Amino acid sequence: MQQDYYDYKEALKLGQKEYKARIAKGESPYLPALDGIIPPEKSLGGSHLGVIQIPVFFIEGTKTAGRLNAFAANFMPLLDESTEFADKWESLYRSHLSEGIRDPIKVYEYLNRYYVEEGNKRVSVLKYCNAYSVPADVIRVMPEPSDDEKVQLYYEFVEFNRFTKINFIEMSTRGGYRELLSAMGKPFDEYWSVEEQRRFSSAYYYFEQAYVHSGGDKLKTTVGDAMLRYIRIYGYTELQHSGEAEIKMNLKKMWEEIALSEENEAIELKSAPAEKKKPSVIERVFERKPAFLKAAFVYDMRPERSGWVTDHELGRRHAQTALGGKVDTSVYIEEDERNFATVIERAIADGNKLIITVSPRMLQASLKAAIHHPDAVIMNCSLNTSHRYVRSYYPRMYEVKFILGLLAGSLTQSGRLGYVCDYPIYGQIAGINAFALGAQMANPRAKVFLEWSSVKGAKEAALSLNRNHIHIISSQDTARYMGDDRHSFGLSHIGHDKTDLLAVPVWKWGVYYERILRGMLESILQSEYEGSSRALNYYWGMSAGVVDIEYAPALPLASRRYADFFRESLIHGVGTPFLTPFYIQSGEIIGSRQRELTLEQIIRMDYLVDNVVGSIPSYDELTPIGRETVKMMGVPQAKPAVKKERNS
């Protein structure tokens, strides 16, 4: 007499439902077979990983096509309940409920997905029961190296897995595994202990449960991507000590940050300040009293120790004076990175509605505060940051660098120019390239020799160029400060016995901050935020009056007129430093016709143009401060290297 196989019937319904849905979409209703994805002879060359726990969710198909008609694409059964197959499936199901499935299945792993050679029914039962993992004897099949994004991402996973033995987390973009480890405060090439693996697995499990219950299973964003964003805000230590309920509460606060990764264009660039709309007659009649704003400027160093902070402090004072009694600005200083969050919290508690943090090092603390205090507007001085709750701002300094390059190229006799750059971060690379293209426009034979102050120190970087008979050098552009070790400033001619300043870029932070504060007073910034679902990056330039150039007495009058011609063209939007096509160091041509690069393309530059002599430094070459800055907004080449495992 046939038994009443209730659970097999339920599994069969799920299989039939999946079968019909796939047919309706024009897709194969059966499990994919690895031998149909890669040639059988290729799979014979895999490496044996031994018996390990693997995520049931990542089991995707079978090794061969032998029993495809027995299972739908979701591993649920398709054969009638009267078959011997149904009898074995139900028996296996009951055995799993009473004592669990202990015998390892045998699988092949390819591109972080598993294909079953032995144990298809066991996998079917486990998926029906929503099991988390299963022991498996695994053979890994490596794809041939290629430029394919999936293959390159998989090589990064393999390297991550080699050191951590973690195989259940999945990142969707290249560099994700490296960024995760960096956010956790762990080196990329350090082997994990069993205890570290256990702690990570526990933290991931609780996060995954909270993420799925919060609706994460309806997003394309992987659990790993969401976990990285979470750790960037709350830290890995806090995640380890949080339960599912606390994680769910934090996820609710930061959900727009998670959803932002679903956007095709996560960043919305504001290239110029928005103007306040003229009020209507009724609005003028019922016009409210002038608004008042309390704003805090948070510095990561004291002004006397940092030219960068000095410039921002001068800008704050200008804005305070310009807006008079409408604003009250105050300064908070904290040099210890561990206390950034505390000082921002104190600024908010003091009643400040606008918080401006002037260093990329403070981005994570700024983001956490913004999530927990939605009534405060928090802005961070950085570029290319895709965070919904924090607005970033930065000037288009590359426009001035282009003019300096034009001047340098026109003045050089040898064609050898020098450039000292601070950090290999977004925005700075555009400055190098703009200078080099300007020099090349003025002198087609010009070469720009590149040094980094975050590697050698500012003074030694300039002196090493000078020792190589390079005399016209573009150096740091921030204000001098006590203990400054720079040998030159701005664009200078460094001779054997004296240094002549030629021209300097001017960071007009006073204008920038006056416009930002006025935008807060007039509710423009809030309207822009509410009118966009993307991260807002304010990237203003010469047309907004936030950057400019000043000439020194040593610069010839004819050179000033030459520079002024291009300055006016940039201010009025009729000129551009980046007109394609142009060559880069790899020999590749950027662009095929005469077109301007978009601001997005300029910001994301991670290459150097072909007349630059030098390279982007590696993470290990940087100073400690340089490494901290690069972690936040560095270009990929400057971050810890990702090694590739060769296919033997």
ChimeraX attribute file (.defattr): number of C-alpha atoms within 10 A of each C-alpha:
attribute: neighborCount
match mode: 1-to-1
recipient: residues
	/A:1	3
	/A:2	8
	/A:3	9
	/A:4	10
	/A:5	15
	/A:6	11
	/A:7	16
	/A:8	22
	/A:9	17
	/A:10	14
	/A:11	21
	/A:12	21
	/A:13	15
	/A:14	18
	/A:15	24
	/A:16	21
	/A:17	15
	/A:18	20
	/A:19	21
	/A:20	14
	/A:21	14
	/A:22	16
	/A:23	12
	/A:24	11
	/A:25	9
	/A:26	9
	/A:27	12
	/A:28	14
	/A:29	22
	/A:30	24
	/A:31	23
	/A:32	19
	/A:33	20
	/A:34	24
	/A:35	16
	/A:36	12
	/A:37	10
	/A:38	13
	/A:39	10
	/A:40	13
	/A:41	9
	/A:42	12
	/A:43	20
	/A:44	11
	/A:45	14
	/A:46	19
	/A:47	16
	/A:48	13
	/A:49	13
	/A:50	12
	/A:51	15
	/A:52	15
	/A:53	17
	/A:54	21
	/A:55	18
	/A:56	20
	/A:57	16
	/A:58	16
	/A:59	23
	/A:60	20
	/A:61	27
	/A:62	25
	/A:63	24
	/A:64	17
	/A:65	15
	/A:66	9
	/A:67	12
	/A:68	18
	/A:69	14
	/A:70	18
	/A:71	23
	/A:72	27
	/A:73	21
	/A:74	21
	/A:75	27
	/A:76	28
	/A:77	28
	/A:78	24
	/A:79	17
	/A:80	13
	/A:81	20
	/A:82	11
	/A:83	10
	/A:84	11
	/A:85	16
	/A:86	20
	/A:87	16
	/A:88	11
	/A:89	21
	/A:90	22
	/A:91	13
	/A:92	18
	/A:93	22
	/A:94	13
	/A:95	12
	/A:96	16
	/A:97	10
	/A:98	8
	/A:99	8
	/A:100	13
	/A:101	18
	/A:102	10
	/A:103	12
	/A:104	17
	/A:105	20
	/A:106	20
	/A:107	25
	/A:108	26
	/A:109	24
	/A:110	19
	/A:111	17
	/A:112	20
	/A:113	18
	/A:114	26
	/A:115	25
	/A:116	24
	/A:117	18
	/A:118	16
	/A:119	15
	/A:120	22
	/A:121	23
	/A:122	19
	/A:123	24
	/A:124	22
	/A:125	24
	/A:126	22
	/A:127	19
	/A:128	19
	/A:129	14
	/A:130	11
	/A:131	13
	/A:132	15
	/A:133	18
	/A:134	20
	/A:135	17
	/A:136	24
	/A:137	20
	/A:138	25
	/A:139	22
	/A:140	22
	/A:141	20
	/A:142	23
	/A:143	17
	/A:144	10
	/A:145	14
	/A:146	9
	/A:147	8
	/A:148	9
	/A:149	11
	/A:150	14
	/A:151	16
	/A:152	19
	/A:153	19
	/A:154	23
	/A:155	22
	/A:156	23
	/A:157	24
	/A:158	21
	/A:159	19
	/A:160	22
	/A:161	16
	/A:162	16
	/A:163	14
	/A:164	19
	/A:165	16
	/A:166	19
	/A:167	17
	/A:168	20
	/A:169	18
	/A:170	18
	/A:171	23
	/A:172	17
	/A:173	13
	/A:174	18
	/A:175	18
	/A:176	18
	/A:177	25
	/A:178	23
	/A:179	20
	/A:180	21
	/A:181	16
	/A:182	17
	/A:183	20
	/A:184	15
	/A:185	12
	/A:186	13
	/A:187	12
	/A:188	20
	/A:189	17
	/A:190	11
	/A:191	14
	/A:192	15
	/A:193	11
	/A:194	11
	/A:195	9
	/A:196	12
	/A:197	13
	/A:198	13
	/A:199	13
	/A:200	16
	/A:201	16
	/A:202	14
	/A:203	20
	/A:204	19
	/A:205	15
	/A:206	19
	/A:207	27
	/A:208	22
	/A:209	16
	/A:210	21
	/A:211	22
	/A:212	14
	/A:213	12
	/A:214	16
	/A:215	10
	/A:216	20
	/A:217	13
	/A:218	8
	/A:219	13
	/A:220	12
	/A:221	18
	/A:222	18
	/A:223	22
	/A:224	20
	/A:225	20
	/A:226	22
	/A:227	23
	/A:228	23
	/A:229	18
	/A:230	23
	/A:231	17
	/A:232	21
	/A:233	22
	/A:234	16
	/A:235	17
	/A:236	21
	/A:237	12
	/A:238	13
	/A:239	21
	/A:240	16
	/A:241	11
	/A:242	15
	/A:243	14
	/A:244	18
	/A:245	13
	/A:246	15
	/A:247	22
	/A:248	21
	/A:249	13
	/A:250	17
	/A:251	22
	/A:252	15
	/A:253	15
	/A:254	21
	/A:255	20
	/A:256	17
	/A:257	24
	/A:258	21
	/A:259	18
	/A:260	19
	/A:261	22
	/A:262	12
	/A:263	11
	/A:264	8
	/A:265	12
	/A:266	19
	/A:267	21
	/A:268	16
	/A:269	19
	/A:270	15
	/A:271	16
	/A:272	14
	/A:273	18
	/A:274	12
	/A:275	10
	/A:276	11
	/A:277	8
	/A:278	8
	/A:279	10
	/A:280	9
	/A:281	9
	/A:282	8
	/A:283	10
	/A:284	10
	/A:285	9
	/A:286	8
	/A:287	11
	/A:288	8
	/A:289	6
	/A:290	9
	/A:291	12
	/A:292	12
	/A:293	18
	/A:294	18
	/A:295	27
	/A:296	24
	/A:297	21
	/A:298	24
	/A:299	25
	/A:300	20
	/A:301	19
	/A:302	16
	/A:303	19
	/A:304	14
	/A:305	14
	/A:306	19
	/A:307	20
	/A:308	21
	/A:309	22
	/A:310	20
	/A:311	19
	/A:312	23
	/A:313	21
	/A:314	15
	/A:315	20
	/A:316	25
	/A:317	16
	/A:318	19
	/A:319	24
	/A:320	21
	/A:321	15
	/A:322	14
	/A:323	14
	/A:324	10
	/A:325	12
	/A:326	16
	/A:327	19
	/A:328	16
	/A:329	17
	/A:330	16
	/A:331	13
	/A:332	16
	/A:333	15
	/A:334	17
	/A:335	11
	/A:336	9
	/A:337	13
	/A:338	9
	/A:339	12
	/A:340	22
	/A:341	18
	/A:342	13
	/A:343	16
	/A:344	28
	/A:345	18
	/A:346	12
	/A:347	21
	/A:348	22
	/A:349	10
	/A:350	12
	/A:351	13
	/A:352	20
	/A:353	18
	/A:354	22
	/A:355	25
	/A:356	23
	/A:357	25
	/A:358	24
	/A:359	18
	/A:360	21
	/A:361	23
	/A:362	23
	/A:363	28
	/A:364	21
	/A:365	22
	/A:366	25
	/A:367	25
	/A:368	22
	/A:369	23
	/A:370	26
	/A:371	23
	/A:372	14
	/A:373	16
	/A:374	11
	/A:375	11
	/A:376	17
	/A:377	22
	/A:378	26
	/A:379	25
	/A:380	25
	/A:381	20
	/A:382	27
	/A:383	25
	/A:384	26
	/A:385	22
	/A:386	20
	/A:387	23
	/A:388	27
	/A:389	25
	/A:390	24
	/A:391	25
	/A:392	27
	/A:393	24
	/A:394	20
	/A:395	24
	/A:396	27
	/A:397	24
	/A:398	25
	/A:399	28
	/A:400	28
	/A:401	29
	/A:402	28
	/A:403	28
	/A:404	27
	/A:405	32
	/A:406	25
	/A:407	25
	/A:408	33
	/A:409	29
	/A:410	19
	/A:411	19
	/A:412	18
	/A:413	12
	/A:414	14
	/A:415	19
	/A:416	21
	/A:417	29
	/A:418	29
	/A:419	28
	/A:420	25
	/A:421	22
	/A:422	17
	/A:423	26
	/A:424	28
	/A:425	27
	/A:426	22
	/A:427	25
	/A:428	22
	/A:429	24
	/A:430	28
	/A:431	25
	/A:432	24
	/A:433	27
	/A:434	28
	/A:435	28
	/A:436	32
	/A:437	31
	/A:438	25
	/A:439	30
	/A:440	22
	/A:441	17
	/A:442	17
	/A:443	20
	/A:444	13
	/A:445	13
	/A:446	25
	/A:447	21
	/A:448	30
	/A:449	20
	/A:450	21
	/A:451	26
	/A:452	24
	/A:453	21
	/A:454	21
	/A:455	21
	/A:456	15
	/A:457	17
	/A:458	22
	/A:459	16
	/A:460	18
	/A:461	23
	/A:462	29
	/A:463	17
	/A:464	14
	/A:465	22
	/A:466	19
	/A:467	10
	/A:468	11
	/A:469	16
	/A:470	23
	/A:471	22
	/A:472	30
	/A:473	29
	/A:474	29
	/A:475	26
	/A:476	23
	/A:477	18
	/A:478	19
	/A:479	17
	/A:480	18
	/A:481	16
	/A:482	10
	/A:483	9
	/A:484	14
	/A:485	12
	/A:486	18
	/A:487	15
	/A:488	22
	/A:489	23
	/A:490	23
	/A:491	27
	/A:492	23
	/A:493	24
	/A:494	21
	/A:495	13
	/A:496	10
	/A:497	5
	/A:498	8
	/A:499	15
	/A:500	17
	/A:501	20
	/A:502	25
	/A:503	23
	/A:504	23
	/A:505	23
	/A:506	18
	/A:507	24
	/A:508	19
	/A:509	23
	/A:510	22
	/A:511	19
	/A:512	26
	/A:513	20
	/A:514	20
	/A:515	19
	/A:516	21
	/A:517	25
	/A:518	19
	/A:519	18
	/A:520	20
	/A:521	17
	/A:522	16
	/A:523	13
	/A:524	18
	/A:525	20
	/A:526	13
	/A:527	12
	/A:528	13
	/A:529	16
	/A:530	9
	/A:531	9
	/A:532	12
	/A:533	17
	/A:534	24
	/A:535	25
	/A:536	26
	/A:537	26
	/A:538	24
	/A:539	23
	/A:540	21
	/A:541	23
	/A:542	23
	/A:543	19
	/A:544	18
	/A:545	16
	/A:546	22
	/A:547	22
	/A:548	22
	/A:549	20
	/A:550	13
	/A:551	17
	/A:552	14
	/A:553	11
	/A:554	12
	/A:555	16
	/A:556	12
	/A:557	11
	/A:558	9
	/A:559	16
	/A:560	16
	/A:561	11
	/A:562	14
	/A:563	20
	/A:564	14
	/A:565	12
	/A:566	20
	/A:567	21
	/A:568	14
	/A:569	13
	/A:570	19
	/A:571	16
	/A:572	11
	/A:573	11
	/A:574	9
	/A:575	16
	/A:576	15
	/A:577	24
	/A:578	24
	/A:579	15
	/A:580	15
	/A:581	14
	/A:582	17
	/A:583	16
	/A:584	15
	/A:585	15
	/A:586	10
	/A:587	10
	/A:588	11
	/A:589	14
	/A:590	15
	/A:591	14
	/A:592	9
	/A:593	10
	/A:594	11
	/A:595	12
	/A:596	16
	/A:597	17
	/A:598	9
	/A:599	14
	/A:600	13
	/A:601	12
	/A:602	20
	/A:603	20
	/A:604	16
	/A:605	17
	/A:606	20
	/A:607	17
	/A:608	21
	/A:609	23
	/A:610	20
	/A:611	20
	/A:612	22
	/A:613	18
	/A:614	14
	/A:615	15
	/A:616	19
	/A:617	17
	/A:618	16
	/A:619	22
	/A:620	14
	/A:621	14
	/A:622	22
	/A:623	16
	/A:624	13
	/A:625	11
	/A:626	21
	/A:627	22
	/A:628	16
	/A:629	21
	/A:630	23
	/A:631	20
	/A:632	23
	/A:633	22
	/A:634	24
	/A:635	21
	/A:636	19
	/A:637	17
	/A:638	23
	/A:639	22
	/A:640	20
	/A:641	15
	/A:642	17
	/A:643	13
	/A:644	14
	/A:645	13
	/A:646	9
	/A:647	12
	/A:648	7
